[in-house]
Amino acid sequence: MSNSGLNKSSPVTEQIVYLNGEWLPLSEAKVSVLDRGFVFGDGVYEVIPVYHRQPFRLQQHLQRLQNSLAAVRIDTPHNDQQWQLIFNTLIAKNSGDDQSLYLQITRGVARRDHFFPKDVTPTVFAMSNPLVQVERQVFTNGVAAITLDDIRWQYCNIKAITLLPNVLMRQQAADHQAYEAVLIRNGHVTEGAASNIFIVTHGVIKTPPKSNYLLPGITRDLVVELAHASQLRCEETNFTEAELLNADEIWLTSSTREIFPVVRLNDKTIGTGHAGPVTTRMFDIYQEFKASLKTTAG
């Protein structure tokens, strides 16, 4: 078979990233092996979706970033205006109207010692990746999940880069041909390994309340806000594993996947085995909200 069609395609432009004040091709971006992010996982991160080349809910993401930095006692490298300039430049230097920005800040480079080093400059890295809209059929078909004990530490509200427990649990889900692991702590549901969680029982939407046991998701908060604005009954309340397993509908939220239904949990079919009516309604409300942003931006 001829590959002439491939030879005629345009070359792929390497993504441009930000590293400590410099704009570099991704392949040229390097950090020291003594960076505390590498040695200790000593740092935080943030993921910001971009729609129509505009950072989504930027102020909320920056506030969460500031909360994480303060919690691990890393000085903020930039103010909000400087962050916005960095993000806008990063968006402009990379292709696609819809992007996903990844920002990572570590304590910096220092001799390996558990104590905080003095007079060290934080390492700041940011990159952009394409953000692909979930197709309607993929949404309708949903995903599978499993439940696992929440083995993580007690500061899950910090968006720290030390994600080994999350990685292990996501892999355990993958080993069971599932997309996500739903975490249980002391008999109550907290969140997914890389997502927040909602259930629907008798028409009532429920999601665990904010605490140090779960990440305060920006998408989660927006879904709660939109549900209330649309006169849908939504409660931020604890619920048990038994309530989860007997829910009429389950969905997960994240910055990159937005809203996506769980249709199988521990080999048990949830509802009809497809996205339920409340989940679908919430998905449509979310898409309408995004569409309104384009009109506003235009």
C-alpha positions in Angstrom: 0.0 0.0 0.0 1.4 3.4 -0.9 2.1 5.9 1.9 2.4 8.9 -0.5 -0.7 10.4 1.2 1.2 10.4 4.5 4.3 12.0 2.9 2.2 14.9 1.6 0.8 15.8 5.0 2.0 18.9 6.7 4.7 18.5 9.4 3.4 18.4 12.9 4.4 21.6 14.8 6.1 20.8 18.1 4.2 22.3 21.1 5.8 25.3 22.8 6.0 25.2 26.6 6.9 27.7 29.3 9.8 26.9 31.7 11.1 29.4 34.2 10.5 32.5 32.1 11.5 30.9 28.8 9.4 29.7 25.8 10.8 26.4 24.4 9.9 23.5 22.2 8.8 20.7 24.5 11.8 18.5 23.5 14.2 21.2 24.7 12.6 21.8 28.2 14.8 20.3 30.9 14.9 20.5 34.7 17.6 19.5 37.2 17.6 16.0 38.7 17.9 17.9 42.1 14.6 19.6 41.5 12.5 18.8 44.6 9.6 17.9 42.3 11.7 15.1 40.9 13.3 14.1 44.2 10.4 14.4 46.6 7.3 15.1 44.6 7.4 18.5 46.3 5.1 20.6 44.3 1.6 21.4 43.1 -0.2 21.5 39.8 -3.3 22.9 38.1 -5.2 21.9 34.9 -7.2 24.6 33.1 -9.4 23.9 30.2 -9.5 26.5 27.4 -12.5 27.1 25.2 -12.5 29.4 22.2 -8.9 30.3 23.2 -10.1 31.6 26.6 -9.0 30.0 29.9 -12.2 28.6 31.6 -13.1 29.8 35.1 -9.6 31.2 35.4 -10.1 33.0 38.7 -11.4 29.9 40.3 -8.4 27.9 39.1 -6.0 30.6 40.3 -7.6 30.6 43.7 -7.3 26.8 44.0 -3.7 27.1 42.9 -3.0 29.7 45.5 -4.7 27.5 48.2 -2.5 24.6 47.2 0.7 26.7 47.2 -0.1 28.1 50.6 -0.9 24.7 52.0 2.6 23.3 51.1 4.3 26.7 51.9 5.6 27.5 48.4 5.7 31.2 47.7 3.5 32.3 44.8 5.9 32.9 41.8 3.5 35.3 40.0 0.4 37.4 40.6 -2.9 36.8 38.8 -2.1 39.3 36.0 1.3 37.6 35.3 -0.3 34.2 35.3 -2.9 35.4 32.8 -0.2 36.8 30.5 1.7 33.5 30.7 -1.5 31.5 29.9 -2.6 33.8 27.1 0.9 33.6 25.5 0.9 29.8 25.8 -2.5 29.5 24.2 -1.4 31.8 21.3 1.8 29.8 20.8 -0.1 26.5 20.4 -2.8 25.4 18.0 -6.4 24.7 18.7 -9.3 26.9 19.9 -9.9 24.3 22.7 -6.8 23.4 24.8 -5.9 22.0 28.2 -3.3 23.9 30.1 -1.1 22.0 32.6 0.8 24.1 35.2 3.3 22.6 37.6 5.2 24.5 40.4 7.8 22.8 42.5 9.8 24.2 45.4 12.8 24.4 43.2 16.3 23.0 42.9 18.3 22.3 46.1 20.5 19.8 47.9 18.6 16.7 48.8 17.3 17.3 52.4 13.8 16.9 53.8 13.9 20.3 55.4 12.7 23.2 53.3 15.7 24.9 51.6 16.2 28.6 52.1 16.5 31.2 49.3 15.3 28.7 46.6 13.4 29.8 43.5 10.3 27.7 42.6 10.4 25.8 39.3 7.5 26.9 37.0 6.4 24.7 34.1 3.4 25.1 31.8 2.3 23.3 28.7 -0.8 23.0 26.5 -2.4 20.0 24.9 -5.4 19.7 22.6 -8.7 19.4 24.3 -11.0 17.1 22.4 -14.8 17.3 22.9 -16.3 14.1 24.1 -18.6 12.8 21.3 -22.2 12.4 22.0 -22.2 8.6 21.4 -19.2 8.1 23.7 -21.0 10.1 26.4 -24.2 8.1 26.0 -22.4 4.8 26.2 -20.6 5.8 29.4 -17.8 4.1 31.2 -17.2 1.4 33.7 -15.7 1.9 37.2 -14.8 0.0 40.3 -14.8 0.9 44.0 -11.6 0.8 46.0 -10.5 1.8 49.5 -9.2 5.4 49.6 -5.6 4.8 50.6 -4.4 8.4 50.0 -3.2 10.9 52.6 -5.4 13.3 54.5 -4.8 16.4 52.5 -6.5 15.5 49.2 -7.8 19.1 48.9 -4.2 20.1 47.9 -3.6 19.6 44.2 -0.2 18.0 44.9 2.0 16.3 42.2 2.5 13.3 44.6 -0.1 11.2 42.8 1.3 7.7 43.2 -1.7 6.3 45.1 -4.0 7.8 42.4 -1.8 6.2 39.6 -1.9 2.8 41.3 -5.7 2.9 41.7 -6.3 4.1 38.1 -4.1 1.2 37.0 -6.1 -1.2 39.1 -9.2 0.1 37.4 -7.6 -0.4 34.0 -6.7 -4.0 35.0 -10.4 -4.6 35.5 -11.2 -3.0 32.1 -12.7 0.0 33.9 -12.1 3.7 33.4 -12.1 5.0 36.9 -11.8 3.9 40.6 -14.4 5.4 42.9 -12.8 5.8 46.4 -14.3 4.8 49.7 -13.1 6.1 53.1 -14.7 4.9 56.3 -17.7 3.7 54.4 -18.4 6.9 52.6 -17.7 7.9 49.0 -15.1 10.6 48.5 -14.3 11.0 44.8 -12.7 9.2 41.8 -9.0 8.7 41.6 -8.9 11.5 39.0 -12.4 12.9 39.2 -15.3 14.1 41.4 -18.4 12.0 41.6 -22.2 12.6 41.5 -25.1 10.2 42.0 -28.8 10.6 41.3 -31.3 8.9 43.6 -35.0 9.4 43.1 -34.3 12.5 41.0 -32.0 14.1 43.6 -28.4 14.9 42.6 -25.9 14.3 45.4 -22.1 14.9 45.5 -19.8 14.6 48.6 -19.2 17.9 50.4 -15.9 19.7 50.2 -13.4 18.5 52.8 -9.7 17.6 53.1 -10.6 14.2 51.7 -11.4 15.3 48.2 -10.2 17.8 45.6 -12.4 20.9 45.3 -13.0 20.4 41.6 -13.7 23.5 39.5 -16.0 21.5 37.1 -17.7 19.9 40.2 -18.5 23.4 41.6 -19.8 24.6 38.2 -22.1 21.6 37.9 -23.5 22.3 41.3 -24.0 25.9 40.4 -25.7 25.1 37.0 -27.9 22.4 38.7 -29.2 25.0 41.1 -29.7 27.6 38.4 -31.7 25.1 36.4 -34.0 24.2 39.3 -32.5 20.7 39.7 -32.4 19.5 43.2 -28.7 19.1 44.1 -27.3 18.3 47.5 -23.7 18.4 48.8 -23.9 15.6 51.2 -22.1 12.4 52.3 -23.3 9.1 51.0 -22.3 5.5 51.6 -20.9 2.8 49.3 -24.3 1.1 49.5 -26.1 4.3 48.3 -23.6 4.5 45.4 -24.2 0.9 44.4 -28.0 1.4 44.4 -28.0 4.8 42.7 -30.2 5.4 39.7 -27.4 7.3 37.9 -23.7 8.0 38.5 -21.5 10.5 36.7 -18.0 11.8 37.1 -16.6 15.3 36.5 -13.1 16.6 35.6 -11.7 19.6 33.8 -10.8 17.6 30.6 -13.7 15.1 30.5 -16.3 17.5 31.9 -19.3 15.2 32.6 -19.2 11.5 31.8 -21.6 8.8 33.1 -20.7 5.6 34.9 -22.9 2.8 33.5 -21.2 -0.2 35.1 -19.8 -0.3 38.7 -18.1 -3.5 40.0 -19.8 -5.4 37.1 -23.2 -4.1 38.1 -25.2 -2.2 35.5 -26.3 1.2 36.6 -29.8 2.2 35.4 -30.3 1.2 31.8 -26.6 0.8 31.1 -26.5 4.1 29.3 -26.4 7.8 30.3 -29.5 8.5 32.4 -32.0 11.3 32.0 -30.6 13.6 34.7 -27.0 13.0 33.6 -28.0 13.8 30.0 -29.8 16.9 31.1 -26.8 18.1 33.1 -24.5 17.4 30.1 -26.7 19.5 27.9 -26.9 22.3 30.4 -23.1 22.3 30.6 -22.7 22.4 26.8 -25.2 25.3 26.6 -23.1 27.1 29.2 -20.0 26.6 27.2 -21.7 27.8 24.0 -22.8 31.0 25.8 -19.1 31.7 26.5 -18.4 31.6 22.7 -21.1 34.2 22.1 -19.8 36.4 24.9 -16.2 36.1 23.6 -17.4 36.9 20.1 
